[in-house]
Amino acid sequence: MKPAFVGCALAGLVLGSLGACSQSGGSQPLRPETFARQVSDDTVVLYWSCTRPGTGHLRVEGALSNPSVPGPIRDVDLTLYGVDGAGRDVSRVTGSTVRYQIPPMTDSPFRLDLSLAGGEVQFDLRYQYQGAIGGGNSDDGGATAITSNLVRDACRGL
């Protein structure tokens, strides 16, 4: 069995589905129209949809795309916060994309399942990733930067 497939299979088990993985270890082509929401910064595009799979639970599924940066994006971390009416975080879940490194013109799926504490009035989504400063490839030991973005009320209207 190919090592890339084993890693993809393990990630698929965590996500509950092997449908996002192929024998080569890559993901199926991203279909942005399957997601209800999107946001982009100067480097990546984040796509996601919010659902309530059961009482007391919120699910955010999506993909992070590296559409044109000359170098890879690494170490993507996502955090979904349940925020109450006073602006306090009352619930939280963290996760990452299936792929640790996302090469240019590639994407990687993610899923966050939040158990609600009660009292949440909005959900904020923070995504953070590491990439080379100036968009170059840092495999040669060059400097990298961590970029962090916050999407307030990421599941508005749900």
C-alpha positions in Angstrom: 0.0 0.0 0.0 1.4 3.4 -0.9 2.4 5.6 2.1 0.3 8.6 0.8 -2.7 6.4 0.6 -2.2 5.1 4.1 -2.1 8.7 5.4 -5.1 9.7 3.4 -7.0 6.6 4.6 -6.2 7.5 8.2 -7.3 11.0 7.7 -10.5 9.7 6.0 -11.3 7.5 9.0 -11.0 10.6 11.3 -13.4 12.5 9.0 -15.7 9.5 8.7 -15.3 9.1 5.0 -12.8 7.9 2.5 -14.6 9.7 -0.4 -12.2 12.7 -0.3 -9.2 10.5 -1.0 -7.9 8.8 -4.1 -5.3 6.0 -4.6 -2.7 8.7 -5.3 -3.3 10.3 -1.9 -4.8 13.5 -3.4 -8.2 14.9 -3.0 -11.1 15.1 -5.5 -11.3 18.3 -7.5 -12.7 21.1 -5.4 -16.2 22.1 -6.3 -16.8 25.6 -4.8 -20.5 25.6 -5.6 -21.0 22.7 -3.1 -20.2 25.1 -0.2 -22.5 27.9 1.0 -19.8 30.3 2.1 -16.3 31.5 1.2 -13.7 34.0 2.2 -10.2 34.7 0.8 -7.2 36.6 1.8 -4.2 37.4 -0.4 -3.0 33.8 -0.3 -5.8 31.2 0.2 -9.5 30.7 -0.3 -11.6 29.1 2.4 -14.9 27.4 1.5 -17.3 26.0 4.1 -20.9 25.1 4.9 -22.5 24.9 8.3 -25.1 22.3 9.3 -26.7 21.0 12.5 -26.4 17.2 12.4 -28.2 16.8 15.7 -29.5 18.6 18.8 -26.6 20.3 20.5 -24.1 20.0 17.6 -22.8 22.2 14.8 -20.7 20.9 11.9 -18.6 23.0 9.6 -17.2 21.2 6.6 -15.1 22.8 3.9 -11.8 23.0 2.1 -8.9 25.4 2.1 -7.5 26.1 -1.4 -4.1 27.4 -2.4 -5.1 28.7 -5.8 -1.9 30.4 -7.1 0.8 31.0 -4.5 4.2 29.9 -5.8 4.9 27.9 -2.7 3.1 25.5 -0.4 0.8 26.4 2.5 1.6 24.3 5.6 0.2 23.5 9.1 -3.4 24.8 8.6 -5.2 25.1 12.0 -8.9 25.9 12.2 -10.8 26.8 15.4 -14.6 27.2 15.6 -15.8 29.3 18.6 -19.4 29.4 19.9 -19.9 32.9 21.2 -22.7 33.9 23.7 -24.6 37.2 23.8 -21.9 38.8 26.0 -19.2 38.0 23.5 -17.7 35.2 25.5 -16.4 32.0 24.0 -18.6 29.2 25.5 -17.7 26.3 23.2 -14.7 25.6 21.0 -13.4 22.9 18.7 -10.1 22.8 16.8 -8.9 20.9 13.8 -6.8 21.0 10.7 -7.0 20.2 7.0 -6.4 16.6 5.9 -3.2 17.6 4.2 -0.4 19.1 6.3 1.1 20.7 3.2 -1.1 22.2 0.4 0.9 22.8 -2.8 -0.1 25.5 -5.3 -3.2 24.8 -7.3 -4.3 22.3 -4.7 -6.9 22.2 -1.9 -7.5 20.1 1.3 -10.8 19.3 3.1 -11.6 19.8 6.8 -14.4 19.1 9.2 -15.1 20.6 12.6 -17.8 19.1 14.9 -18.7 21.4 17.8 -20.7 20.3 20.8 -22.8 23.3 21.9 -22.6 24.5 25.5 -25.9 26.4 25.2 -26.3 30.1 24.9 -24.3 30.4 21.6 -25.6 33.3 19.4 -22.9 33.2 16.8 -20.0 31.1 15.6 -16.6 32.6 14.8 -14.1 30.7 12.6 -10.4 31.3 12.9 -8.0 29.8 10.3 -4.2 30.0 10.5 -1.5 28.7 8.2 2.2 28.9 7.6 3.7 30.0 4.2 6.8 31.5 2.9 7.2 35.3 3.2 6.4 36.9 -0.1 4.8 33.7 -1.4 8.1 31.9 -2.4 9.0 28.4 -1.6 10.7 28.1 1.8 12.0 24.5 1.4 15.4 26.0 1.0 15.4 27.3 4.6 14.0 30.7 3.8 11.8 32.6 6.3 8.1 31.7 6.7 5.2 33.7 8.2 2.2 32.6 10.1 -1.0 34.1 8.8 -4.2 34.2 11.0 -7.7 35.3 10.0 -11.0 35.4 11.8 -14.4 35.1 10.2 -17.0 36.5 12.5 -20.4 34.9 12.5 -19.3 32.3 10.1 -22.6 30.4 10.2 -24.9 33.5 10.1 -28.5 32.6 9.5 -28.2 29.0 10.5 
